[in-house]
Amino acid sequence: MSLAPTGTELPVRVPDAQDFATLTVVTRPWAEVFVDGQSRGYTPRLRELRLSPGAHRLRFANPLCEPVEEVLEVEAGAALSREVSLQVRDAEVTLVAPAASRVFVDGVEVGVAPLHAPLRLSHGGHLLSARAPGGNVLRQSIDAVAGSRTTVVLGGAP
C-alpha cells in the first residue's frame, strides 16, 4: 500500500505472471539478445524472456555474424518462440601477388593479379596460391576470421 497526498491508502498492484508474454529463444550460433535496445543476456544461457504486452524490437548480435532484427507484437499471457540463425560474415582478404599471376583460392582460379577487389572468404582455413607466367607457384595457408580484413602478400610481390 502507498499513501496518497491526502493520507488515504491506494492499492499497489503487483503484476502477475499472466500479465507478461513468455518468449523462448534459440540462436545458432550464440548471440547477445537485445529487447528495445537493452541487453537481456546471451544465448544459449538465456532461453526465456518475459515481455510486457505490446510491440518490442528484438536484436540478436554476434560480432562474427550479421545481426538479426525484428519487431514482435506480444499479448499478455502469450507463449512465443523464436529460432534465429545468424549469417556468419565473410572475411575480406586483399591478396597481393606478382603481376600477371593466376590467383587461386582452395584450388579454384579466381582471377589474375593484380586483383581489383578483396577476396571474400568464409570463416576458416584456406589455401591461397599464385602461378606466375613462368610457372613458379607461390602458396600460403591462412585462417580467415569472420568479419576481419587482412592483406596477404605472396612471394616478392610489391
Rosetta constraint file for C-alpha pairs under 8 A:
AtomPair CA 1 CA 9 HARMONIC 6.21 0.50
AtomPair CA 1 CA 10 HARMONIC 5.91 0.50
AtomPair CA 1 CA 11 HARMONIC 5.15 0.50
AtomPair CA 1 CA 12 HARMONIC 5.52 0.50
AtomPair CA 2 CA 9 HARMONIC 5.65 0.50
AtomPair CA 2 CA 10 HARMONIC 5.53 0.50
AtomPair CA 2 CA 11 HARMONIC 6.79 0.50
AtomPair CA 2 CA 12 HARMONIC 6.86 0.50
AtomPair CA 3 CA 7 HARMONIC 5.62 0.50
AtomPair CA 3 CA 8 HARMONIC 5.72 0.50
AtomPair CA 3 CA 9 HARMONIC 4.66 0.50
AtomPair CA 3 CA 10 HARMONIC 6.11 0.50
AtomPair CA 4 CA 8 HARMONIC 5.41 0.50
AtomPair CA 4 CA 9 HARMONIC 6.01 0.50
AtomPair CA 4 CA 10 HARMONIC 6.43 0.50
AtomPair CA 15 CA 19 HARMONIC 6.11 0.50
AtomPair CA 16 CA 20 HARMONIC 7.66 0.50
AtomPair CA 17 CA 77 HARMONIC 7.49 0.50
AtomPair CA 18 CA 76 HARMONIC 6.08 0.50
AtomPair CA 18 CA 77 HARMONIC 4.52 0.50
AtomPair CA 19 CA 52 HARMONIC 7.06 0.50
AtomPair CA 19 CA 53 HARMONIC 7.51 0.50
AtomPair CA 19 CA 76 HARMONIC 4.84 0.50
AtomPair CA 19 CA 77 HARMONIC 5.95 0.50
AtomPair CA 20 CA 50 HARMONIC 6.00 0.50
AtomPair CA 20 CA 51 HARMONIC 5.43 0.50
AtomPair CA 20 CA 52 HARMONIC 4.81 0.50
AtomPair CA 20 CA 53 HARMONIC 6.19 0.50
AtomPair CA 20 CA 75 HARMONIC 7.41 0.50
AtomPair CA 20 CA 76 HARMONIC 4.69 0.50
AtomPair CA 20 CA 77 HARMONIC 5.47 0.50
AtomPair CA 20 CA 78 HARMONIC 7.41 0.50
AtomPair CA 21 CA 50 HARMONIC 5.66 0.50
AtomPair CA 21 CA 51 HARMONIC 5.07 0.50
AtomPair CA 21 CA 52 HARMONIC 6.23 0.50
AtomPair CA 21 CA 53 HARMONIC 6.64 0.50
AtomPair CA 21 CA 74 HARMONIC 6.36 0.50
AtomPair CA 21 CA 75 HARMONIC 6.16 0.50
AtomPair CA 21 CA 76 HARMONIC 5.09 0.50
AtomPair CA 21 CA 77 HARMONIC 4.89 0.50
AtomPair CA 21 CA 78 HARMONIC 4.64 0.50
AtomPair CA 21 CA 79 HARMONIC 5.85 0.50
AtomPair CA 21 CA 80 HARMONIC 7.55 0.50
AtomPair CA 22 CA 48 HARMONIC 6.66 0.50
AtomPair CA 22 CA 49 HARMONIC 5.71 0.50
AtomPair CA 22 CA 50 HARMONIC 4.80 0.50
AtomPair CA 22 CA 51 HARMONIC 6.30 0.50
AtomPair CA 22 CA 77 HARMONIC 7.29 0.50
AtomPair CA 22 CA 78 HARMONIC 6.25 0.50
AtomPair CA 22 CA 79 HARMONIC 4.80 0.50
AtomPair CA 22 CA 80 HARMONIC 6.15 0.50
AtomPair CA 23 CA 48 HARMONIC 5.52 0.50
AtomPair CA 23 CA 49 HARMONIC 5.06 0.50
AtomPair CA 23 CA 50 HARMONIC 6.39 0.50
AtomPair CA 23 CA 51 HARMONIC 7.28 0.50
AtomPair CA 23 CA 79 HARMONIC 6.03 0.50
AtomPair CA 23 CA 80 HARMONIC 4.78 0.50
AtomPair CA 23 CA 81 HARMONIC 5.30 0.50
AtomPair CA 23 CA 82 HARMONIC 7.38 0.50
AtomPair CA 24 CA 47 HARMONIC 5.57 0.50
AtomPair CA 24 CA 48 HARMONIC 4.45 0.50
AtomPair CA 24 CA 49 HARMONIC 6.47 0.50
AtomPair CA 24 CA 79 HARMONIC 7.80 0.50
AtomPair CA 24 CA 80 HARMONIC 6.23 0.50
AtomPair CA 24 CA 81 HARMONIC 4.46 0.50
AtomPair CA 24 CA 82 HARMONIC 6.30 0.50
AtomPair CA 25 CA 43 HARMONIC 7.78 0.50
AtomPair CA 25 CA 46 HARMONIC 7.66 0.50
AtomPair CA 25 CA 47 HARMONIC 5.29 0.50
AtomPair CA 25 CA 48 HARMONIC 6.21 0.50
AtomPair CA 25 CA 49 HARMONIC 7.92 0.50
AtomPair CA 25 CA 81 HARMONIC 5.77 0.50
AtomPair CA 25 CA 82 HARMONIC 4.97 0.50
AtomPair CA 25 CA 83 HARMONIC 6.00 0.50
AtomPair CA 25 CA 84 HARMONIC 7.69 0.50
AtomPair CA 26 CA 43 HARMONIC 6.94 0.50
AtomPair CA 26 CA 44 HARMONIC 6.89 0.50
AtomPair CA 26 CA 47 HARMONIC 6.72 0.50
AtomPair CA 26 CA 82 HARMONIC 6.37 0.50
AtomPair CA 26 CA 83 HARMONIC 4.82 0.50
AtomPair CA 26 CA 84 HARMONIC 6.27 0.50
AtomPair CA 27 CA 31 HARMONIC 6.50 0.50
AtomPair CA 27 CA 43 HARMONIC 6.65 0.50
AtomPair CA 27 CA 44 HARMONIC 7.30 0.50
AtomPair CA 27 CA 83 HARMONIC 5.74 0.50
AtomPair CA 27 CA 84 HARMONIC 4.66 0.50
AtomPair CA 27 CA 85 HARMONIC 5.72 0.50
AtomPair CA 27 CA 86 HARMONIC 7.31 0.50
AtomPair CA 28 CA 84 HARMONIC 6.41 0.50
AtomPair CA 28 CA 85 HARMONIC 4.87 0.50
AtomPair CA 28 CA 86 HARMONIC 6.11 0.50
AtomPair CA 29 CA 85 HARMONIC 6.93 0.50
AtomPair CA 29 CA 86 HARMONIC 6.53 0.50
AtomPair CA 30 CA 42 HARMONIC 6.99 0.50
AtomPair CA 30 CA 43 HARMONIC 5.24 0.50
AtomPair CA 30 CA 44 HARMONIC 6.19 0.50
AtomPair CA 30 CA 62 HARMONIC 6.90 0.50
AtomPair CA 31 CA 42 HARMONIC 5.59 0.50
AtomPair CA 31 CA 43 HARMONIC 5.46 0.50
AtomPair CA 31 CA 44 HARMONIC 7.86 0.50
AtomPair CA 31 CA 60 HARMONIC 5.57 0.50
AtomPair CA 31 CA 61 HARMONIC 5.08 0.50
AtomPair CA 31 CA 62 HARMONIC 4.99 0.50
AtomPair CA 32 CA 39 HARMONIC 6.99 0.50
AtomPair CA 32 CA 40 HARMONIC 7.56 0.50
AtomPair CA 32 CA 41 HARMONIC 5.73 0.50
AtomPair CA 32 CA 42 HARMONIC 4.32 0.50
AtomPair CA 32 CA 43 HARMONIC 6.47 0.50
AtomPair CA 32 CA 60 HARMONIC 5.65 0.50
AtomPair CA 32 CA 61 HARMONIC 5.15 0.50
AtomPair CA 32 CA 62 HARMONIC 6.38 0.50
AtomPair CA 33 CA 39 HARMONIC 5.83 0.50
AtomPair CA 33 CA 40 HARMONIC 5.65 0.50
AtomPair CA 33 CA 41 HARMONIC 5.72 0.50
AtomPair CA 33 CA 42 HARMONIC 5.94 0.50
AtomPair CA 33 CA 43 HARMONIC 7.35 0.50
AtomPair CA 33 CA 58 HARMONIC 7.18 0.50
AtomPair CA 33 CA 59 HARMONIC 5.84 0.50
AtomPair CA 33 CA 60 HARMONIC 4.83 0.50
AtomPair CA 33 CA 61 HARMONIC 6.67 0.50
AtomPair CA 34 CA 38 HARMONIC 5.11 0.50
AtomPair CA 34 CA 39 HARMONIC 4.30 0.50
AtomPair CA 34 CA 40 HARMONIC 5.66 0.50
AtomPair CA 34 CA 41 HARMONIC 7.62 0.50
AtomPair CA 34 CA 57 HARMONIC 7.93 0.50
AtomPair CA 34 CA 58 HARMONIC 5.66 0.50
AtomPair CA 34 CA 59 HARMONIC 4.95 0.50
AtomPair CA 34 CA 60 HARMONIC 6.42 0.50
AtomPair CA 35 CA 39 HARMONIC 6.50 0.50
AtomPair CA 35 CA 40 HARMONIC 6.76 0.50
AtomPair CA 35 CA 56 HARMONIC 6.50 0.50
AtomPair CA 35 CA 57 HARMONIC 5.71 0.50
AtomPair CA 35 CA 58 HARMONIC 4.83 0.50
AtomPair CA 35 CA 59 HARMONIC 6.61 0.50
AtomPair CA 36 CA 56 HARMONIC 5.83 0.50
AtomPair CA 36 CA 57 HARMONIC 4.90 0.50
AtomPair CA 36 CA 58 HARMONIC 6.44 0.50
AtomPair CA 37 CA 57 HARMONIC 7.48 0.50
AtomPair CA 37 CA 58 HARMONIC 7.91 0.50
AtomPair CA 37 CA 59 HARMONIC 7.82 0.50
AtomPair CA 40 CA 46 HARMONIC 7.92 0.50
AtomPair CA 41 CA 45 HARMONIC 7.77 0.50
AtomPair CA 41 CA 46 HARMONIC 5.89 0.50
AtomPair CA 42 CA 46 HARMONIC 5.39 0.50
AtomPair CA 43 CA 47 HARMONIC 6.50 0.50
AtomPair CA 51 CA 74 HARMONIC 7.56 0.50
AtomPair CA 52 CA 74 HARMONIC 7.51 0.50
AtomPair CA 52 CA 75 HARMONIC 7.74 0.50
AtomPair CA 52 CA 76 HARMONIC 6.88 0.50
AtomPair CA 53 CA 73 HARMONIC 7.54 0.50
AtomPair CA 53 CA 74 HARMONIC 5.19 0.50
AtomPair CA 53 CA 75 HARMONIC 4.72 0.50
AtomPair CA 53 CA 76 HARMONIC 5.19 0.50
AtomPair CA 54 CA 73 HARMONIC 5.39 0.50
AtomPair CA 54 CA 74 HARMONIC 5.30 0.50
AtomPair CA 54 CA 75 HARMONIC 6.45 0.50
AtomPair CA 55 CA 71 HARMONIC 6.59 0.50
AtomPair CA 55 CA 72 HARMONIC 5.52 0.50
AtomPair CA 55 CA 73 HARMONIC 4.22 0.50
AtomPair CA 55 CA 74 HARMONIC 6.34 0.50
AtomPair CA 56 CA 71 HARMONIC 5.55 0.50
AtomPair CA 56 CA 72 HARMONIC 5.24 0.50
AtomPair CA 56 CA 73 HARMONIC 6.34 0.50
AtomPair CA 56 CA 74 HARMONIC 7.84 0.50
AtomPair CA 57 CA 69 HARMONIC 7.18 0.50
AtomPair CA 57 CA 70 HARMONIC 5.86 0.50
AtomPair CA 57 CA 71 HARMONIC 4.42 0.50
AtomPair CA 57 CA 72 HARMONIC 6.34 0.50
AtomPair CA 58 CA 69 HARMONIC 5.55 0.50
AtomPair CA 58 CA 70 HARMONIC 5.31 0.50
AtomPair CA 58 CA 71 HARMONIC 6.02 0.50
AtomPair CA 58 CA 72 HARMONIC 7.16 0.50
AtomPair CA 59 CA 67 HARMONIC 6.90 0.50
AtomPair CA 59 CA 68 HARMONIC 5.70 0.50
AtomPair CA 59 CA 69 HARMONIC 4.41 0.50
AtomPair CA 59 CA 70 HARMONIC 6.67 0.50
AtomPair CA 60 CA 67 HARMONIC 5.65 0.50
AtomPair CA 60 CA 68 HARMONIC 5.18 0.50
AtomPair CA 60 CA 69 HARMONIC 6.43 0.50
AtomPair CA 61 CA 65 HARMONIC 7.12 0.50
AtomPair CA 61 CA 66 HARMONIC 7.23 0.50
AtomPair CA 61 CA 67 HARMONIC 4.71 0.50
AtomPair CA 61 CA 68 HARMONIC 6.77 0.50
AtomPair CA 62 CA 66 HARMONIC 7.36 0.50
AtomPair CA 62 CA 67 HARMONIC 6.79 0.50
AtomPair CA 63 CA 147 HARMONIC 7.70 0.50
AtomPair CA 64 CA 88 HARMONIC 5.85 0.50
AtomPair CA 64 CA 89 HARMONIC 5.91 0.50
AtomPair CA 64 CA 146 HARMONIC 5.25 0.50
AtomPair CA 64 CA 147 HARMONIC 5.72 0.50
AtomPair CA 65 CA 86 HARMONIC 6.01 0.50
AtomPair CA 65 CA 87 HARMONIC 5.37 0.50
AtomPair CA 65 CA 88 HARMONIC 4.15 0.50
AtomPair CA 65 CA 89 HARMONIC 4.95 0.50
AtomPair CA 65 CA 146 HARMONIC 7.44 0.50
AtomPair CA 65 CA 147 HARMONIC 7.42 0.50
AtomPair CA 66 CA 86 HARMONIC 6.32 0.50
AtomPair CA 66 CA 87 HARMONIC 5.53 0.50
AtomPair CA 66 CA 88 HARMONIC 6.39 0.50
AtomPair CA 66 CA 89 HARMONIC 6.16 0.50
AtomPair CA 67 CA 86 HARMONIC 6.78 0.50
AtomPair CA 67 CA 87 HARMONIC 7.94 0.50
AtomPair CA 68 CA 84 HARMONIC 7.84 0.50
AtomPair CA 68 CA 86 HARMONIC 6.71 0.50
AtomPair CA 74 CA 78 HARMONIC 6.80 0.50
AtomPair CA 88 CA 123 HARMONIC 7.61 0.50
AtomPair CA 88 CA 146 HARMONIC 6.59 0.50
AtomPair CA 89 CA 122 HARMONIC 7.40 0.50
AtomPair CA 89 CA 123 HARMONIC 7.57 0.50
AtomPair CA 89 CA 146 HARMONIC 5.08 0.50
AtomPair CA 89 CA 147 HARMONIC 5.15 0.50
AtomPair CA 90 CA 120 HARMONIC 5.72 0.50
AtomPair CA 90 CA 121 HARMONIC 5.33 0.50
AtomPair CA 90 CA 122 HARMONIC 4.90 0.50
AtomPair CA 90 CA 123 HARMONIC 6.26 0.50
AtomPair CA 90 CA 145 HARMONIC 7.79 0.50
AtomPair CA 90 CA 146 HARMONIC 5.13 0.50
AtomPair CA 90 CA 147 HARMONIC 5.62 0.50
AtomPair CA 90 CA 148 HARMONIC 7.75 0.50
AtomPair CA 91 CA 119 HARMONIC 7.93 0.50
AtomPair CA 91 CA 120 HARMONIC 5.62 0.50
AtomPair CA 91 CA 121 HARMONIC 5.14 0.50
AtomPair CA 91 CA 122 HARMONIC 6.22 0.50
AtomPair CA 91 CA 123 HARMONIC 6.49 0.50
AtomPair CA 91 CA 144 HARMONIC 5.84 0.50
AtomPair CA 91 CA 145 HARMONIC 5.73 0.50
AtomPair CA 91 CA 146 HARMONIC 4.83 0.50
AtomPair CA 91 CA 147 HARMONIC 4.97 0.50
AtomPair CA 91 CA 148 HARMONIC 4.98 0.50
AtomPair CA 91 CA 149 HARMONIC 6.03 0.50
AtomPair CA 92 CA 118 HARMONIC 5.71 0.50
AtomPair CA 92 CA 119 HARMONIC 5.56 0.50
AtomPair CA 92 CA 120 HARMONIC 4.82 0.50
AtomPair CA 92 CA 121 HARMONIC 6.41 0.50
AtomPair CA 92 CA 147 HARMONIC 7.35 0.50
AtomPair CA 92 CA 148 HARMONIC 6.22 0.50
AtomPair CA 92 CA 149 HARMONIC 4.70 0.50
AtomPair CA 92 CA 150 HARMONIC 6.47 0.50
AtomPair CA 93 CA 118 HARMONIC 5.22 0.50
AtomPair CA 93 CA 119 HARMONIC 5.00 0.50
AtomPair CA 93 CA 120 HARMONIC 6.48 0.50
AtomPair CA 93 CA 121 HARMONIC 7.28 0.50
AtomPair CA 93 CA 149 HARMONIC 5.82 0.50
AtomPair CA 93 CA 150 HARMONIC 5.03 0.50
AtomPair CA 93 CA 151 HARMONIC 5.55 0.50
AtomPair CA 93 CA 152 HARMONIC 6.96 0.50
AtomPair CA 94 CA 117 HARMONIC 7.18 0.50
AtomPair CA 94 CA 118 HARMONIC 4.41 0.50
AtomPair CA 94 CA 119 HARMONIC 6.16 0.50
AtomPair CA 94 CA 149 HARMONIC 7.77 0.50
AtomPair CA 94 CA 150 HARMONIC 6.24 0.50
AtomPair CA 94 CA 151 HARMONIC 4.56 0.50
AtomPair CA 94 CA 152 HARMONIC 6.22 0.50
AtomPair CA 95 CA 115 HARMONIC 7.25 0.50
AtomPair CA 95 CA 118 HARMONIC 6.87 0.50
AtomPair CA 95 CA 119 HARMONIC 7.30 0.50
AtomPair CA 95 CA 151 HARMONIC 5.89 0.50
AtomPair CA 95 CA 152 HARMONIC 4.99 0.50
AtomPair CA 95 CA 153 HARMONIC 6.06 0.50
AtomPair CA 95 CA 154 HARMONIC 7.55 0.50
AtomPair CA 96 CA 113 HARMONIC 7.30 0.50
AtomPair CA 96 CA 114 HARMONIC 6.79 0.50
AtomPair CA 96 CA 115 HARMONIC 7.71 0.50
AtomPair CA 96 CA 151 HARMONIC 7.41 0.50
AtomPair CA 96 CA 152 HARMONIC 6.13 0.50
AtomPair CA 96 CA 153 HARMONIC 4.68 0.50
AtomPair CA 96 CA 154 HARMONIC 6.16 0.50
AtomPair CA 96 CA 157 HARMONIC 6.27 0.50
AtomPair CA 96 CA 158 HARMONIC 7.46 0.50
AtomPair CA 97 CA 101 HARMONIC 6.72 0.50
AtomPair CA 97 CA 103 HARMONIC 7.84 0.50
AtomPair CA 97 CA 113 HARMONIC 5.92 0.50
AtomPair CA 97 CA 114 HARMONIC 6.74 0.50
AtomPair CA 97 CA 130 HARMONIC 6.56 0.50
AtomPair CA 97 CA 153 HARMONIC 6.16 0.50
AtomPair CA 97 CA 154 HARMONIC 5.12 0.50
AtomPair CA 97 CA 155 HARMONIC 6.97 0.50
AtomPair CA 97 CA 156 HARMONIC 7.80 0.50
AtomPair CA 97 CA 157 HARMONIC 5.05 0.50
AtomPair CA 97 CA 158 HARMONIC 7.77 0.50
AtomPair CA 98 CA 113 HARMONIC 6.52 0.50
AtomPair CA 98 CA 114 HARMONIC 7.51 0.50
AtomPair CA 98 CA 130 HARMONIC 7.89 0.50
AtomPair CA 98 CA 132 HARMONIC 6.85 0.50
AtomPair CA 98 CA 154 HARMONIC 7.57 0.50
AtomPair CA 98 CA 155 HARMONIC 7.53 0.50
AtomPair CA 98 CA 156 HARMONIC 7.15 0.50
AtomPair CA 98 CA 157 HARMONIC 4.76 0.50
AtomPair CA 98 CA 158 HARMONIC 7.43 0.50
AtomPair CA 99 CA 112 HARMONIC 7.76 0.50
AtomPair CA 99 CA 113 HARMONIC 5.07 0.50
AtomPair CA 99 CA 114 HARMONIC 5.75 0.50
AtomPair CA 99 CA 132 HARMONIC 7.86 0.50
AtomPair CA 99 CA 157 HARMONIC 7.80 0.50
AtomPair CA 100 CA 112 HARMONIC 5.70 0.50
AtomPair CA 100 CA 113 HARMONIC 5.15 0.50
AtomPair CA 100 CA 114 HARMONIC 7.01 0.50
AtomPair CA 100 CA 132 HARMONIC 6.69 0.50
AtomPair CA 100 CA 133 HARMONIC 6.67 0.50
AtomPair CA 101 CA 112 HARMONIC 5.53 0.50
AtomPair CA 101 CA 113 HARMONIC 5.27 0.50
AtomPair CA 101 CA 114 HARMONIC 7.94 0.50
AtomPair CA 101 CA 130 HARMONIC 5.63 0.50
AtomPair CA 101 CA 131 HARMONIC 5.12 0.50
AtomPair CA 101 CA 132 HARMONIC 4.21 0.50
AtomPair CA 101 CA 133 HARMONIC 6.02 0.50
AtomPair CA 102 CA 109 HARMONIC 6.97 0.50
AtomPair CA 102 CA 110 HARMONIC 7.84 0.50
AtomPair CA 102 CA 111 HARMONIC 6.01 0.50
AtomPair CA 102 CA 112 HARMONIC 4.53 0.50
AtomPair CA 102 CA 113 HARMONIC 6.45 0.50
AtomPair CA 102 CA 130 HARMONIC 5.41 0.50
AtomPair CA 102 CA 131 HARMONIC 5.10 0.50
AtomPair CA 102 CA 132 HARMONIC 6.53 0.50
AtomPair CA 102 CA 133 HARMONIC 7.89 0.50
AtomPair CA 103 CA 109 HARMONIC 5.71 0.50
AtomPair CA 103 CA 110 HARMONIC 5.76 0.50
AtomPair CA 103 CA 111 HARMONIC 5.39 0.50
AtomPair CA 103 CA 112 HARMONIC 5.58 0.50
AtomPair CA 103 CA 113 HARMONIC 6.58 0.50
AtomPair CA 103 CA 128 HARMONIC 7.56 0.50
AtomPair CA 103 CA 129 HARMONIC 5.86 0.50
AtomPair CA 103 CA 130 HARMONIC 4.44 0.50
AtomPair CA 103 CA 131 HARMONIC 6.59 0.50
AtomPair CA 104 CA 108 HARMONIC 5.08 0.50
AtomPair CA 104 CA 109 HARMONIC 4.19 0.50
AtomPair CA 104 CA 110 HARMONIC 5.50 0.50
AtomPair CA 104 CA 111 HARMONIC 7.37 0.50
AtomPair CA 104 CA 128 HARMONIC 5.86 0.50
AtomPair CA 104 CA 129 HARMONIC 5.12 0.50
AtomPair CA 104 CA 130 HARMONIC 6.11 0.50
AtomPair CA 105 CA 109 HARMONIC 6.49 0.50
AtomPair CA 105 CA 110 HARMONIC 6.75 0.50
AtomPair CA 105 CA 126 HARMONIC 6.85 0.50
AtomPair CA 105 CA 127 HARMONIC 5.80 0.50
AtomPair CA 105 CA 128 HARMONIC 4.80 0.50
AtomPair CA 105 CA 129 HARMONIC 6.53 0.50
AtomPair CA 106 CA 126 HARMONIC 5.85 0.50
AtomPair CA 106 CA 127 HARMONIC 4.88 0.50
AtomPair CA 106 CA 128 HARMONIC 6.38 0.50
AtomPair CA 107 CA 127 HARMONIC 7.51 0.50
AtomPair CA 107 CA 128 HARMONIC 7.99 0.50
AtomPair CA 107 CA 129 HARMONIC 7.85 0.50
AtomPair CA 111 CA 115 HARMONIC 6.65 0.50
AtomPair CA 121 CA 144 HARMONIC 6.81 0.50
AtomPair CA 122 CA 144 HARMONIC 6.92 0.50
AtomPair CA 122 CA 145 HARMONIC 7.98 0.50
AtomPair CA 122 CA 146 HARMONIC 6.89 0.50
AtomPair CA 123 CA 143 HARMONIC 7.48 0.50
AtomPair CA 123 CA 144 HARMONIC 5.16 0.50
AtomPair CA 123 CA 145 HARMONIC 5.17 0.50
AtomPair CA 123 CA 146 HARMONIC 4.87 0.50
AtomPair CA 124 CA 143 HARMONIC 5.18 0.50
AtomPair CA 124 CA 144 HARMONIC 5.09 0.50
AtomPair CA 124 CA 145 HARMONIC 6.53 0.50
AtomPair CA 125 CA 141 HARMONIC 7.06 0.50
AtomPair CA 125 CA 142 HARMONIC 5.65 0.50
AtomPair CA 125 CA 143 HARMONIC 4.32 0.50
AtomPair CA 125 CA 144 HARMONIC 6.08 0.50
AtomPair CA 126 CA 141 HARMONIC 5.73 0.50
AtomPair CA 126 CA 142 HARMONIC 5.45 0.50
AtomPair CA 126 CA 143 HARMONIC 6.36 0.50
AtomPair CA 126 CA 144 HARMONIC 7.18 0.50
AtomPair CA 127 CA 139 HARMONIC 6.97 0.50
AtomPair CA 127 CA 140 HARMONIC 5.89 0.50
AtomPair CA 127 CA 141 HARMONIC 4.44 0.50
AtomPair CA 127 CA 142 HARMONIC 6.43 0.50
AtomPair CA 128 CA 139 HARMONIC 5.69 0.50
AtomPair CA 128 CA 140 HARMONIC 5.30 0.50
AtomPair CA 128 CA 141 HARMONIC 6.08 0.50
AtomPair CA 128 CA 142 HARMONIC 7.51 0.50
AtomPair CA 129 CA 137 HARMONIC 6.83 0.50
AtomPair CA 129 CA 138 HARMONIC 5.38 0.50
AtomPair CA 129 CA 139 HARMONIC 4.25 0.50
AtomPair CA 129 CA 140 HARMONIC 6.36 0.50
AtomPair CA 129 CA 154 HARMONIC 7.62 0.50
AtomPair CA 130 CA 137 HARMONIC 5.66 0.50
AtomPair CA 130 CA 138 HARMONIC 5.23 0.50
AtomPair CA 130 CA 139 HARMONIC 6.64 0.50
AtomPair CA 130 CA 154 HARMONIC 7.40 0.50
AtomPair CA 131 CA 135 HARMONIC 5.88 0.50
AtomPair CA 131 CA 136 HARMONIC 5.71 0.50
AtomPair CA 131 CA 137 HARMONIC 4.45 0.50
AtomPair CA 131 CA 138 HARMONIC 6.50 0.50
AtomPair CA 132 CA 136 HARMONIC 5.29 0.50
AtomPair CA 132 CA 137 HARMONIC 6.37 0.50
AtomPair CA 138 CA 154 HARMONIC 6.18 0.50
AtomPair CA 138 CA 155 HARMONIC 6.24 0.50
AtomPair CA 139 CA 154 HARMONIC 6.91 0.50
AtomPair CA 140 CA 154 HARMONIC 7.10 0.50
AtomPair CA 144 CA 148 HARMONIC 7.59 0.50
AtomPair CA 153 CA 157 HARMONIC 6.37 0.50
